[in-house]
């Protein structure tokens, strides 16, 4: 599951930085798995949704699914760095 968590966080960092137009750093990341034992080798690309961008924070969500229908989802808050 560590590869799954890394993939979700990397996708969130990439997309929040793009939305903010500046680098970001995680403040809070919560990851939920639909079941234990997701297949790290069969993961699809993470889908990230930016919920809101303020002057200092970006709020986002991400989903990642495997070929067997397992899913990991994340809700995150990122700080916009100067």
PEQUITA-V666120 format. One record per residue. N is the residue number from 1. SS is DSSP state (@ for helix, = for strand, . for the rest). PSI is psi in radians with two decimals (none if undefined). NEAR is the number of other C-alpha atoms within 10 Angstrom. Layout:
BEGIN
n/ss/psi/near
N/SS/PSI/NEAR
N/SS/PSI/NEAR
END
This chain:
BEGIN
n/ss/psi/near
1/./-0.27/13
2/@/-0.59/8
3/@/-0.64/13
4/@/-0.82/23
5/@/-0.74/20
6/@/-0.73/11
7/@/-0.72/18
8/@/-0.80/25
9/@/-0.70/21
10/@/-0.75/13
11/@/-0.73/19
12/@/-0.76/32
13/@/-0.75/20
14/@/-0.84/13
15/@/-0.62/21
16/@/-0.65/31
17/@/-0.69/19
18/@/-0.73/12
19/@/-0.63/16
20/@/-0.41/20
21/./0.19/11
22/./2.87/12
23/./2.66/17
24/=/2.82/24
25/=/2.46/16
26/=/2.39/16
27/=/-0.74/12
28/=/2.28/11
29/=/2.16/16
30/=/2.15/12
31/=/2.28/16
32/=/2.35/12
33/=/2.44/18
34/./-0.47/12
35/./2.78/10
36/./2.70/10
37/./0.68/9
38/./2.56/21
39/./1.71/17
40/@/-0.50/16
41/@/-0.28/10
42/@/0.51/11
43/=/2.49/20
44/./3.04/13
45/./2.50/13
46/./2.47/19
47/=/2.14/15
48/=/2.39/21
49/=/2.16/15
50/=/2.09/15
51/=/-0.71/12
52/=/2.53/13
53/=/2.17/17
54/./-2.98/10
55/./-0.57/8
56/./-0.23/12
57/=/2.67/19
58/=/2.26/25
59/=/2.25/18
60/=/2.84/21
61/=/2.68/20
62/=/2.61/20
63/=/2.51/21
64/=/2.29/22
65/=/2.68/22
66/=/3.03/17
67/./-0.39/13
68/./0.08/10
69/./0.01/12
70/./2.68/16
71/=/2.51/19
72/=/2.42/22
73/=/2.66/20
74/=/2.55/19
75/=/2.34/20
76/=/2.70/21
77/=/2.26/22
78/=/2.44/23
79/=/2.37/22
80/=/2.16/22
81/./2.62/13
82/./none/7
END
